[in-house]
Amino acid sequence: MEAAMIGDLGLLALRLVLGLVFLGHGAQ
């Protein structure tokens, strides 16, 4: 297991979730 890869996936997932939440609140 590469910690760097897991970290990148975590940041990508976090950014995606925050983006969806931001867009969701903006649309409402």
Steps between C-alpha positions, in 0.01 A plus 500: 500500500642838402409773748548764230240337274253462788556864595439619142179295477388642834560858387325434169199345675486784753520761222225319305271484806559866586436595137172307489386653830596851383318454167203345680461798734555742211227336291245522779 
